[in-house]
Amino acid sequence: MSRRSQAFTLLQASEESPTLAGLMARARDSQARLQAITPLLPPALRAAVAAGPTEDGEWCLLVEGNAVAAKLRQMVPMLLARLRVQGWDAQSIRIKVRTRTGG
């Protein structure tokens, strides 16, 4: 018996899978949050910050380096205020330093 493989786009797959659809919605939400706070970030830091997951009211920002993390930790109250003004139920922001692998 031969089995034919059919290719699906990510959109098609997400429409068929509630789990994948939920994951994609969370990723879009996280990216939208990042877009909302980006104007508040110093221009030199913007490329070093990426959106991470949101869980139980806590949003994670992934950053490159301890210096960026330290600066963002100082900015957390302002970033939370921006998110709340724009309609998110933002309770806390966790800053996580990305580690480099390989090399």
N, CA, C and O atoms as a MOPAC input file, in Angstrom:
PM7 MOZYME 1SCF
protein

 N      0.84800 1    -1.16400 1     0.00000 1
 C      0.00000 1     0.00000 1     0.00000 1
 C      0.89800 1     1.23400 1     0.00000 1
 O      1.81700 1     1.33900 1     0.81300 1
 N      0.63800 1     2.13800 1    -0.88700 1
 C      1.45300 1     3.34300 1    -0.97300 1
 C      0.68400 1     4.50300 1    -0.36500 1
 O     -0.53400 1     4.60700 1    -0.50600 1
 N      1.41400 1     5.36100 1     0.30600 1
 C      0.80500 1     6.50700 1     0.97000 1
 C      1.29900 1     7.76700 1     0.28200 1
 O      2.50500 1     7.98000 1     0.15400 1
 N      0.37700 1     8.59600 1    -0.15600 1
 C      0.75000 1     9.83900 1    -0.82600 1
 C      0.87000 1    10.94500 1     0.20300 1
 O      0.01200 1    11.11400 1     1.07000 1
 N      1.92100 1    11.66900 1     0.09100 1
 C      2.16200 1    12.79700 1     0.97900 1
 C      1.64300 1    14.06000 1     0.30300 1
 O      1.92800 1    14.32100 1    -0.86600 1
 N      0.88800 1    14.82300 1     1.05100 1
 C      0.34900 1    16.06500 1     0.50400 1
 C      0.91100 1    17.23000 1     1.31500 1
 O      0.87800 1    17.21200 1     2.54500 1
 N      1.41800 1    18.22500 1     0.62800 1
 C      1.98300 1    19.39700 1     1.29700 1
 C      0.86900 1    20.35300 1     1.70700 1
 O     -0.11000 1    20.54700 1     0.98600 1
 N      1.04800 1    20.94200 1     2.88600 1
 C      0.10700 1    21.92800 1     3.41200 1
 C      0.88000 1    23.18400 1     3.77200 1
 O      2.04100 1    23.11600 1     4.17500 1
 N      0.23700 1    24.32100 1     3.62700 1
 C      0.84400 1    25.54900 1     4.12400 1
 C      0.63900 1    25.58100 1     5.63400 1
 O     -0.18900 1    24.84400 1     6.17000 1
 N      1.38800 1    26.43000 1     6.31000 1
 C      1.22600 1    26.56600 1     7.74400 1
 C     -0.17800 1    27.05200 1     8.08300 1
 O     -0.76100 1    26.61900 1     9.07700 1
 N     -0.71600 1    27.93500 1     7.27400 1
 C     -2.07200 1    28.42200 1     7.49600 1
 C     -3.08500 1    27.29300 1     7.39400 1
 O     -3.98000 1    27.18900 1     8.23200 1
 N     -2.95700 1    26.44500 1     6.37700 1
 C     -3.86600 1    25.31700 1     6.22800 1
 C     -3.75000 1    24.36800 1     7.42000 1
 O     -4.76000 1    23.90200 1     7.94900 1
 N     -2.54400 1    24.09000 1     7.83100 1
 C     -2.33900 1    23.18800 1     8.96100 1
 C     -2.93700 1    23.77000 1    10.23500 1
 O     -3.53300 1    23.04300 1    11.03000 1
 N     -2.78100 1    25.07800 1    10.43400 1
 C     -3.31200 1    25.69000 1    11.65500 1
 C     -4.83200 1    25.68100 1    11.66800 1
 O     -5.44600 1    25.59100 1    12.73100 1
 N     -5.44300 1    25.77500 1    10.48900 1
 C     -6.90000 1    25.73000 1    10.42100 1
 C     -7.42900 1    24.34300 1    10.77400 1
 O     -8.56300 1    24.20900 1    11.23200 1
 N     -6.61700 1    23.31700 1    10.56300 1
 C     -7.01300 1    21.94300 1    10.86000 1
 C     -6.67400 1    21.52700 1    12.28500 1
 O     -7.19800 1    20.52500 1    12.77000 1
 N     -5.81600 1    22.27000 1    12.96100 1
 C     -5.35400 1    21.87900 1    14.28900 1
 C     -5.59000 1    23.00000 1    15.29800 1
 O     -4.94200 1    24.04400 1    15.22300 1
 N     -6.50300 1    22.79800 1    16.23400 1
 C     -6.72800 1    23.82600 1    17.25400 1
 C     -5.47000 1    24.13700 1    18.07100 1
 O     -5.25800 1    25.28200 1    18.47200 1
 N     -4.64500 1    23.13400 1    18.31600 1
 C     -3.41800 1    23.35300 1    19.07600 1
 C     -2.47000 1    24.26600 1    18.31300 1
 O     -1.92200 1    25.21100 1    18.88100 1
 N     -2.27600 1    23.99000 1    17.03900 1
 C     -1.39100 1    24.82100 1    16.22200 1
 C     -1.97500 1    26.21800 1    16.04500 1
 O     -1.23700 1    27.20300 1    16.05100 1
 N     -3.27600 1    26.31000 1    15.88900 1
 C     -3.91400 1    27.62300 1    15.75500 1
 C     -3.69200 1    28.45400 1    17.01400 1
 O     -3.43500 1    29.65500 1    16.92900 1
 N     -3.79000 1    27.82300 1    18.17300 1
 C     -3.55000 1    28.53500 1    19.42900 1
 C     -2.11300 1    29.00500 1    19.55400 1
 O     -1.84600 1    30.11400 1    20.01600 1
 N     -1.19200 1    28.15000 1    19.13700 1
 C      0.22200 1    28.50300 1    19.17100 1
 C      0.51900 1    29.68200 1    18.25000 1
 O      1.26200 1    30.59300 1    18.61700 1
 N     -0.05700 1    29.66100 1    17.06900 1
 C      0.14900 1    30.77000 1    16.12400 1
 C     -0.45200 1    32.06600 1    16.66200 1
 O      0.12700 1    33.13700 1    16.48300 1
 N     -1.60800 1    31.97800 1    17.31900 1
 C     -2.23500 1    33.16800 1    17.89300 1
 C     -1.36000 1    33.75300 1    18.98900 1
 O     -1.23500 1    34.97300 1    19.09600 1
 N     -0.75000 1    32.89600 1    19.80600 1
 C      0.14900 1    33.37100 1    20.86200 1
 C      1.39100 1    34.03300 1    20.26800 1
 O      1.86700 1    35.04100 1    20.78900 1
 N      1.91000 1    33.47300 1    19.18800 1
 C      3.08400 1    34.06800 1    18.53500 1
 C      2.73600 1    35.43600 1    17.95300 1
 O      3.52200 1    36.37700 1    18.07000 1
 N      1.56200 1    35.55400 1    17.32500 1
 C      1.14300 1    36.85100 1    16.77900 1
 C      0.95400 1    37.87800 1    17.89700 1
 O      1.33200 1    39.04000 1    17.74400 1
 N      0.36900 1    37.45200 1    19.02100 1
 C      0.16800 1    38.34300 1    20.15900 1
 C      1.50700 1    38.84900 1    20.69600 1
 O      1.66100 1    40.03400 1    20.99200 1
 N      2.46400 1    37.94300 1    20.81500 1
 C      3.77600 1    38.32300 1    21.32400 1
 C      4.46100 1    39.31600 1    20.39300 1
 O      5.07600 1    40.27700 1    20.85700 1
 N      4.36100 1    39.09400 1    19.09300 1
 C      4.95300 1    40.03000 1    18.12200 1
 C      4.25200 1    41.38800 1    18.18000 1
 O      4.90300 1    42.42600 1    18.06000 1
 N      2.93800 1    41.38600 1    18.36200 1
 C      2.19700 1    42.64800 1    18.46300 1
 C      2.62100 1    43.42500 1    19.70600 1
 O      2.73300 1    44.65000 1    19.67000 1
 N      2.85500 1    42.71200 1    20.80300 1
 C      3.34100 1    43.37800 1    22.02100 1
 C      4.70500 1    44.03400 1    21.76700 1
 O      4.95300 1    45.16700 1    22.18000 1
 N      5.57300 1    43.29900 1    21.08600 1
 C      6.89700 1    43.84900 1    20.78800 1
 C      6.77800 1    45.10500 1    19.92800 1
 O      7.47700 1    46.09000 1    20.16300 1
 N      5.89600 1    45.06700 1    18.93600 1
 C      5.69200 1    46.25400 1    18.09900 1
 C      5.18200 1    47.42700 1    18.91800 1
 O      5.52000 1    48.57800 1    18.64000 1
 N      4.36500 1    47.13700 1    19.93100 1
 C      3.81400 1    48.20700 1    20.76500 1
 C      4.87700 1    48.89400 1    21.61000 1
 O      4.80300 1    50.10200 1    21.83600 1
 N      5.86800 1    48.13400 1    22.08000 1
 C      6.88300 1    48.73300 1    22.95300 1
 C      8.12400 1    49.21700 1    22.20800 1
 O      8.91300 1    49.98300 1    22.76000 1
 N      8.30200 1    48.78500 1    20.98000 1
 C      9.51700 1    49.13200 1    20.23100 1
 C      9.80200 1    50.63400 1    20.19800 1
 O     10.96300 1    51.01800 1    20.34500 1
 N      8.80400 1    51.50400 1    20.01300 1
 C      9.11700 1    52.93800 1    19.99900 1
 C      9.71600 1    53.44600 1    21.31700 1
 O     10.37100 1    54.48800 1    21.33100 1
 N      9.50300 1    52.73400 1    22.40800 1
 C     10.05000 1    53.14400 1    23.69900 1
 C     11.49000 1    52.69400 1    23.90000 1
 O     12.19200 1    53.21500 1    24.76700 1
 N     11.92800 1    51.73500 1    23.10500 1
 C     13.28400 1    51.19800 1    23.25500 1
 C     14.29900 1    52.13000 1    22.60000 1
 O     14.03300 1    52.69500 1    21.54000 1
 N     15.46000 1    52.29100 1    23.23100 1
 C     16.51400 1    53.06400 1    22.57300 1
 C     16.85600 1    52.40300 1    21.23100 1
 O     16.96500 1    51.17900 1    21.16200 1
 N     17.02300 1    53.18100 1    20.18400 1
 C     17.28600 1    52.60900 1    18.85900 1
 C     18.43300 1    51.60600 1    18.83000 1
 O     18.37100 1    50.62400 1    18.09000 1
 N     19.46500 1    51.83100 1    19.61300 1
 C     20.61300 1    50.92300 1    19.61100 1
 C     20.28400 1    49.54500 1    20.19000 1
 O     21.00600 1    48.57900 1    19.94200 1
 N     19.19800 1    49.45300 1    20.96000 1
 C     18.83600 1    48.17300 1    21.58500 1
 C     17.79800 1    47.37800 1    20.79700 1
 O     17.63800 1    46.17900 1    21.02800 1
 N     17.10700 1    48.01200 1    19.89100 1
 C     15.97600 1    47.37500 1    19.22300 1
 C     16.32600 1    46.05300 1    18.54600 1
 O     15.54900 1    45.10000 1    18.61900 1
 N     17.46100 1    45.98200 1    17.90200 1
 C     17.83800 1    44.75300 1    17.20400 1
 C     18.23300 1    43.63500 1    18.16900 1
 O     18.30700 1    42.47300 1    17.77000 1
 N     18.48700 1    43.97600 1    19.43200 1
 C     18.92400 1    42.99100 1    20.41700 1
 C     17.77400 1    42.43900 1    21.24900 1
 O     18.00100 1    41.69000 1    22.20000 1
 N     16.53800 1    42.80300 1    20.89900 1
 C     15.36400 1    42.38000 1    21.66800 1
 C     14.42000 1    41.61500 1    20.75600 1
 O     14.11500 1    42.05200 1    19.64600 1
 N     13.96100 1    40.46500 1    21.24100 1
 C     13.00200 1    39.65000 1    20.48000 1
 C     11.83800 1    39.26200 1    21.38700 1
 O     11.98100 1    39.16700 1    22.60600 1
 N     10.70300 1    39.04300 1    20.77200 1
 C      9.50700 1    38.63200 1    21.50400 1
 C      9.62000 1    37.16900 1    21.88900 1
 O     10.00200 1    36.32700 1    21.07700 1
 N      9.28600 1    36.88100 1    23.12300 1
 C      9.25100 1    35.51400 1    23.61400 1
 C      7.82200 1    35.12900 1    23.96100 1
 O      6.88300 1    35.84000 1    23.60100 1
 N      7.64900 1    34.02200 1    24.65000 1
 C      6.30800 1    33.52600 1    24.95600 1
 C      5.60700 1    34.32800 1    26.05300 1
 O      6.24100 1    35.04100 1    26.83100 1
 N      4.30000 1    34.19200 1    26.09000 1
 C      3.46800 1    34.76900 1    27.14300 1
 C      2.80100 1    33.61500 1    27.88200 1
 O      2.18000 1    32.74700 1    27.26700 1
 N      2.93300 1    33.61200 1    29.19400 1
 C      2.29800 1    32.57400 1    29.99900 1
 C      1.78000 1    33.16400 1    31.29100 1
 O      2.51200 1    33.84200 1    32.01200 1
 N      0.52800 1    32.90900 1    31.58200 1
 C     -0.09100 1    33.33400 1    32.84600 1
 C      0.15200 1    34.80500 1    33.15900 1
 O      0.50200 1    35.15200 1    34.28700 1
 N     -0.03100 1    35.66300 1    32.17200 1
 C      0.11600 1    37.09700 1    32.37800 1
 C      1.54600 1    37.60300 1    32.35800 1
 O      1.77000 1    38.80600 1    32.49600 1
 N      2.52300 1    36.71500 1    32.19100 1
 C      3.92400 1    37.12500 1    32.13700 1
 C      4.43900 1    36.99000 1    30.70800 1
 O      4.35300 1    35.92200 1    30.10200 1
 N      4.97200 1    38.08400 1    30.18300 1
 C      5.51700 1    38.08600 1    28.83400 1
 C      7.03200 1    38.04900 1    28.94100 1
 O      7.61500 1    38.72000 1    29.79300 1
 N      7.65800 1    37.28000 1    28.09600 1
 C      9.10500 1    37.13000 1    28.11900 1
 C      9.72000 1    37.87900 1    26.94000 1
 O      9.27300 1    37.75000 1    25.80000 1
 N     10.74400 1    38.65600 1    27.23600 1
 C     11.54200 1    39.29800 1    26.19500 1
 C     12.89400 1    38.60100 1    26.15200 1
 O     13.54300 1    38.43300 1    27.18500 1
 N     13.31500 1    38.19900 1    24.97500 1
 C     14.59100 1    37.54800 1    24.78000 1
 C     15.58800 1    38.60200 1    24.32400 1
 O     15.34100 1    39.32200 1    23.35600 1
 N     16.70600 1    38.69100 1    25.01800 1
 C     17.67200 1    39.74500 1    24.72100 1
 C     19.06200 1    39.17200 1    24.50900 1
 O     19.38100 1    38.07400 1    24.96500 1
 N     19.87200 1    39.93500 1    23.81300 1
 C     21.25600 1    39.55300 1    23.53800 1
 C     22.17700 1    40.30800 1    24.48500 1
 O     22.51100 1    41.46900 1    24.24900 1
 N     22.57500 1    39.65000 1    25.54100 1
 C     23.56600 1    40.22900 1    26.42900 1
 C     23.01900 1    40.79100 1    27.72400 1
 O     21.87000 1    41.22300 1    27.81400 1
 N     23.88700 1    40.76900 1    28.72200 1
 C     23.51000 1    41.24000 1    30.05400 1
 C     23.29400 1    42.74400 1    30.11500 1
 O     22.46700 1    43.21700 1    30.89400 1
 N     24.02500 1    43.50200 1    29.30500 1
 C     23.85600 1    44.96000 1    29.31200 1
 C     22.46100 1    45.34100 1    28.82300 1
 O     21.82100 1    46.22700 1    29.38900 1
 N     21.99700 1    44.67500 1    27.77700 1
 C     20.64800 1    44.93100 1    27.26300 1
 C     19.62000 1    44.53200 1    28.31700 1
 O     18.65100 1    45.25500 1    28.54700 1
 N     19.82900 1    43.39400 1    28.95200 1
 C     18.90400 1    42.93200 1    29.99300 1
 C     18.81900 1    43.93700 1    31.13000 1
 O     17.72700 1    44.23400 1    31.61500 1
 N     19.96100 1    44.46200 1    31.56100 1
 C     19.97400 1    45.42500 1    32.66600 1
 C     19.19800 1    46.69100 1    32.30800 1
 O     18.42200 1    47.19900 1    33.11800 1
 N     19.40600 1    47.19100 1    31.10800 1
 C     18.69000 1    48.39300 1    30.67600 1
 C     17.18500 1    48.13600 1    30.59900 1
 O     16.39100 1    48.96100 1    31.04900 1
 N     16.79300 1    46.99700 1    30.03100 1
 C     15.36300 1    46.69800 1    29.91200 1
 C     14.70500 1    46.50700 1    31.27000 1
 O     13.54900 1    46.88800 1    31.45500 1
 N     15.42200 1    45.92500 1    32.21900 1
 C     14.84900 1    45.74900 1    33.56200 1
 C     14.48800 1    47.10300 1    34.17300 1
 O     13.50000 1    47.21500 1    34.89800 1
 N     15.28800 1    48.12700 1    33.88200 1
 C     14.98100 1    49.47900 1    34.35800 1
 C     13.73000 1    50.02800 1    33.68000 1
 O     13.02000 1    50.85300 1    34.25400 1
 N     13.46200 1    49.57000 1    32.46100 1
 C     12.35300 1    50.10600 1    31.66600 1
 C     11.04500 1    49.34200 1    31.85300 1
 O     10.01100 1    49.76400 1    31.33500 1
 N     11.06900 1    48.22800 1    32.58200 1
 C      9.88400 1    47.36700 1    32.69200 1
 C      8.62100 1    48.12900 1    33.11300 1
 O      7.58100 1    47.92800 1    32.48500 1
 N      8.64800 1    48.99200 1    34.14200 1
 C      7.40600 1    49.69600 1    34.50200 1
 C      6.81700 1    50.50100 1    33.33900 1
 O      5.60300 1    50.50700 1    33.13900 1
 N      7.66800 1    51.17200 1    32.58300 1
 C      7.20700 1    51.95600 1    31.43600 1
 C      6.65800 1    51.04500 1    30.33500 1
 O      5.64800 1    51.36900 1    29.71100 1
 N      7.31600 1    49.90900 1    30.09400 1
 C      6.85700 1    48.97600 1    29.06500 1
 C      5.51100 1    48.36600 1    29.44200 1
 O      4.63300 1    48.22400 1    28.59000 1
 N      5.34300 1    48.00400 1    30.71700 1
 C      4.06200 1    47.46300 1    31.18000 1
 C      2.94700 1    48.49700 1    31.02900 1
 O      1.83300 1    48.16900 1    30.62000 1
 N      3.25800 1    49.73800 1    31.36200 1
 C      2.25300 1    50.79800 1    31.22700 1
 C      1.81200 1    50.94000 1    29.77500 1
 O      0.62100 1    51.09500 1    29.50700 1
 N      2.75600 1    50.88900 1    28.83400 1
 C      2.42000 1    50.99500 1    27.41100 1
 C      1.49200 1    49.84700 1    26.99800 1
 O      0.49200 1    50.06400 1    26.31400 1
 N      1.82900 1    48.63800 1    27.41600 1
 C      1.01000 1    47.47400 1    27.05200 1
 C     -0.40000 1    47.60100 1    27.61700 1
 O     -1.37500 1    47.29400 1    26.93100 1
 N     -0.51000 1    48.04700 1    28.84900 1
 C     -1.83800 1    48.19200 1    29.47900 1
 C     -2.66800 1    49.25600 1    28.76900 1
 O     -3.86300 1    49.06900 1    28.53800 1
 N     -2.02900 1    50.37100 1    28.42400 1
 C     -2.74300 1    51.44300 1    27.71700 1
 C     -3.26600 1    50.93000 1    26.37600 1
 O     -4.32700 1    51.35200 1    25.91600 1
 N     -2.52500 1    50.02700 1    25.75800 1
 C     -2.93600 1    49.51000 1    24.45400 1
 C     -3.83600 1    48.27600 1    24.56200 1
 O     -4.13900 1    47.64300 1    23.55000 1
 N     -4.26800 1    47.92700 1    25.78800 1
 C     -5.29800 1    46.90800 1    25.94300 1
 C     -4.86300 1    45.51900 1    26.38400 1
 O     -5.70400 1    44.62900 1    26.50800 1
 N     -3.58300 1    45.31100 1    26.62200 1
 C     -3.14600 1    44.00200 1    27.09000 1
 C     -3.24200 1    43.93500 1    28.61300 1
 O     -3.03100 1    44.93200 1    29.30300 1
 N     -3.55700 1    42.76000 1    29.12200 1
 C     -3.55100 1    42.51300 1    30.55200 1
 C     -2.13000 1    42.10600 1    30.92800 1
 O     -1.85300 1    40.93600 1    31.19300 1
 N     -1.24700 1    43.08100 1    30.94400 1
 C      0.17400 1    42.82100 1    31.18500 1
 C      0.45700 1    42.91200 1    32.67800 1
 O      0.34800 1    43.98100 1    33.27900 1
 N      0.81900 1    41.78500 1    33.26500 1
 C      1.10100 1    41.74900 1    34.69200 1
 C      2.59200 1    41.84400 1    34.98500 1
 O      3.00100 1    42.48600 1    35.95300 1
 N      3.40000 1    41.20700 1    34.14900 1
 C      4.84200 1    41.27800 1    34.36200 1
 C      5.58300 1    40.96600 1    33.06500 1
 O      5.03800 1    40.36300 1    32.14000 1
 N      6.82100 1    41.39100 1    33.03100 1
 C      7.70400 1    41.10100 1    31.89600 1
 C      8.95000 1    40.44000 1    32.46900 1
 O      9.56600 1    40.94600 1    33.40700 1
 N      9.30300 1    39.31400 1    31.89200 1
 C     10.52400 1    38.60400 1    32.27900 1
 C     11.55600 1    38.84800 1    31.18400 1
 O     11.24500 1    38.75800 1    29.99600 1
 N     12.76200 1    39.15200 1    31.58300 1
 C     13.85700 1    39.38700 1    30.64600 1
 C     14.75400 1    38.14800 1    30.69000 1
 O     15.24300 1    37.75800 1    31.75100 1
 N     14.95700 1    37.54200 1    29.52900 1
 C     15.81200 1    36.36200 1    29.46600 1
 C     16.93500 1    36.60600 1    28.47700 1
 O     16.69400 1    36.96500 1    27.32400 1
 N     18.16700 1    36.41000 1    28.93300 1
 C     19.33600 1    36.58600 1    28.08000 1
 C     19.50400 1    35.32100 1    27.25100 1
 O     19.58700 1    34.21700 1    27.79100 1
 N     19.55500 1    35.49400 1    25.93300 1
 C     19.78100 1    34.36000 1    25.02800 1
 C     21.22800 1    33.92800 1    25.13200 1
 O     22.13800 1    34.75400 1    25.19900 1
 N     21.42300 1    32.63500 1    25.14500 1
 C     22.78500 1    32.11700 1    25.13400 1
 C     23.14400 1    31.72000 1    23.72000 1
 O     22.31000 1    31.22100 1    22.96400 1
 N     24.37500 1    31.94500 1    23.38100 1
 C     24.84900 1    31.56900 1    22.04800 1
 C     25.31100 1    30.13100 1    22.10000 1
 O     25.97900 1    29.70500 1    23.04200 1
 N     24.93600 1    29.38200 1    21.05400 1
 C     25.36100 1    27.99000 1    20.98500 1
 C     26.28000 1    27.80800 1    19.78700 1
 O     26.26300 1    28.59700 1    18.84200 1
 N     27.06600 1    26.77200 1    19.84800 1
 C     27.96800 1    26.48000 1    18.73600 1
 C     29.17300 1    27.38800 1    18.74400 1
 O     29.38800 1    28.17100 1    19.66900 1
 N     29.96200 1    27.26200 1    17.67500 1
 C     30.99500 1    28.22500 1    17.57500 1
 C     32.33000 1    27.71500 1    17.44300 1
 O     33.28100 1    28.49100 1    17.35100 1

